[in-house]
Amino acid sequence: MTGLSRIARLALLLVVCAVRLADAQVLPSEPIALANGRVIVSGDLSAAYGSADPGFFNFTDYEHSTLRLFRVDLTAAVKAGPHFTLLGEIRTENLGKVRPYALYLRIRPWTTRDFDIQVGRVPPTFGAFARRTYANDNPLIGYPLAYQYLTTLRPDALPASADELLRKRSIGWLVRYSLGDPALDHGVPLVSAFRWDTGVQAHTTVGILSATAAVTTGTVSNPLFSDDNHGRQLAGRVELRPVAGMVLGTSLARGPFISQAAARAALGDAQDAEFMQTAWGGDAEYSRDHYLLRLETIVSRWQVPIAAAPPSQIALQTPLGAFSTSLEGRYKLRPDLYVAARYDHLGFSDETGAAGTLPWDAPVTRVEIAAGYSIQRNLLLKIAVQHNDRDGGVLQQVAHMFAAQLVFWF
């Protein structure tokens, strides 16, 4: 039996068992408190199974499709007095290895002020969707393109020319370049929703204004545990809540993206420059009665080393830019039933090669429509249909897919 067959059968079994358990009202519905409330354990389980993805539109950092994903998260918070809390999370996907997703110490210097400091593998600072990546927070099954779609850009391998880059359009799920690491590997999204970065983060709220700032090891598209370029990313986010139900946010991040090994492969041992990723995001959310509307735009620029191009080929022109727009809405038909939709577009700046001028990766547009039914308060069943359209590249350009997902949390 293949891995996907096991996942499909497990997902079906979970649906049947969950419905029966919900009818019997035996599923836990609240986090588990231990040691007189000093230890809180919570969990999140999601099982999705849907159509095959012939164009690799939904593949993630860990090379799994979000439409065929079985994920288990277990989170624990250990309180050591009023000023310190240790938080951690482990995660496994598709019955694979267990990975540490988060591990950080939260420090509250003043118990009477809304101010804290996180140290370790910390929550995301950049973007709106990055704060709601758990399946129960996402009204659809797929992810916004900016947070999930794998571009052809890699931090550890580089094209020797614009022509080589343009030949790779659309194959970010598994791409190889002539400079740097020679192995096949996936590219990066604009912002990773599947890995957290390592560093220090501070957060505060004063009235209608919230602010977060962080210094981390990697960048928003390539979070790291171990540094590969001796640089640090600076990131910040500001949120404003002017009226009930409305959130306006903006984010900014800048840090070294290209690894030292890849930069040396392109420029030689004499290079000492930092090749940066700079990202800006703007977002808005408004909810009232049965409605929820969200809009998010992200713009990212990567400065990459420019190597001497081979004969008859054209050198890279940098920076490489990408931009995304996501519009999402949800409407509750009943307290236990909703419908939702998301429109997404991901575009890229132009690059000129011997064959002409094209976006450096193939632009993608996605429309997804979903419905969700709450079997009980913390047990949700979703079904979704998704249309993807890619403008160019070597992989399949149009894909229509269907998926179902069961989500349980406590």
C-alpha positions, 0 to 999 in steps of 0.5 A: 500500500502506498503512502498516499493510500494509507493517508486516504484510508486513515483520513476516511477512518478518522471521519467515520470515527470522529462522527461516531465519537462526536455523537457519543460526546466523548471527544475532549473539547478543552486544553488539558491542564496539569500540575494545578494549571501550570502545564497546559497541553493542547492539540490540533489534528487535520486530515485532508485528502483530495485530487492529485496535483499534476501541476504541483500547485499546492506543494509546501516546504516539506514537499507535501500537498496541502490537499493531501496532508495528514498533520498532527500538532501537540503544544505545551505551555509550562508556566514558571511563575507570573513572568516566565512561560516555556512554550513548545510545539511538535508536529508530524506530517503524513506519518513522517518524522516528528519535527520541533515546530516551536520552542521559545521562552516568553518573558513578561517583565510587568504583569500589569502591562501587555508587553512580552518578549519571546526567545527561541523558535518564535511565532511569525512577525510578518504578515496576517495569514502567518498568524492563522495557519492552523487548519481550524483558523483557515476557512478553506483547505488550500493556503494563500499562494504567497505563503505556500507556492514554491517559486524557483528561487533557492537560497543555496543554489543559483542560476548562472544566467537569466536564461537558466533561470527562465528555463526553470519556470514553474518547477519550484517544487524540485529545481536544480541550478549550476551554481551552489548546491548541485542537489535537486531541492524545492524553492521558497515561497514569498513567506513560509507558513510551515516553518518558524524562525529562530531569534528574539521577538517583542510584542506590545499592545497599547489601546487600539495599536499593537506592535511586534518586532523581531531579530531572527536567523533566517528570512520570511521565505527561508526561516532557519535554525542554524545560520548559513550567512552570518546575517540577521533579519529585522522584521516588524508588524503594526496592527490598528483596530480602529473599530470593532471587527476591523483590523488593519496591518502592515509588515516589513522584513529585511535580512540576508537570504543567499547562503555564503556557500552559494554566494562564493560559488557565484562570485568566488572567495573574495565576495563579502556582500550580503544578498538581501530579501526585503518584504512588505505586506499590507492587510485588512480584515473586517467581520460583522454579523455573519460576514468575514472579509480579508485582504492581503498584499505582499511584495518581496524582492531578492537581491542575488549574486550576478555571476559571469554568464556562459557564452551566448547567454545573458546575465541575471538582472536583479533584484528579482521581484514577486507580488501577491494579492489574496482576497478571502471571504466567509459567510455563516449560513447557520452557526454550524455551517459556512461557505467561503471563497478565496481569490489569489494571484502571484506575479513576478518581475520580468527577466530578459534572456536570449529568448526574450523578456518574461516573468522570471517565474510563471504567474499563478492565479487560484480560486478556491470555494469551500464549505464547512460544517461543525460536527461539534464545536471543535470538530470541523468538516470542510469540502473545497474545489480549487482552480489553478491557472499558471501562465507559462512554464513547463509543468501543467498550466491548468488544474481543477481539484477537489478535497475534503478535510477533517479538523479536530482541536482541543 
